[in-house]
């Protein structure tokens, strides 16, 4: 993971995909990252897009529609 100061075990593929998308697709885009709870999805996004402008939407499992 070139450019990463943190070693994400088992996330090298995802790191490269996200990094590649932000350089190849400079305009607006929607990317969905999903998976099991507590496996580092949010941290991965925060690290890959550190210093970049992003809008992040998060769903709440089992949460009320109004809360989401």
LINLIN-V285667 format. One record per backbone hydrogen bond with DSSP energy under -0.5 kcal/mol. CO is the residue of the C=O (numbers start at 0). NH is the residue of the N-H. Records with the same first field share a line. If there is no record, write none. Layout:
CO: NH / NH
This chain:
0: 3
5: 7
6: 8
7: 10
10: 14
11: 15
12: 16
13: 17
14: 18
15: 19
16: 20
17: 21
18: 22
19: 22 / 23
20: 24
23: 25
30: 32
31: 33
35: 38
39: 43
40: 44
41: 45
42: 46
43: 47
44: 48
46: 49
48: 51
51: 53
53: 55
58: 60
59: 62
63: 67
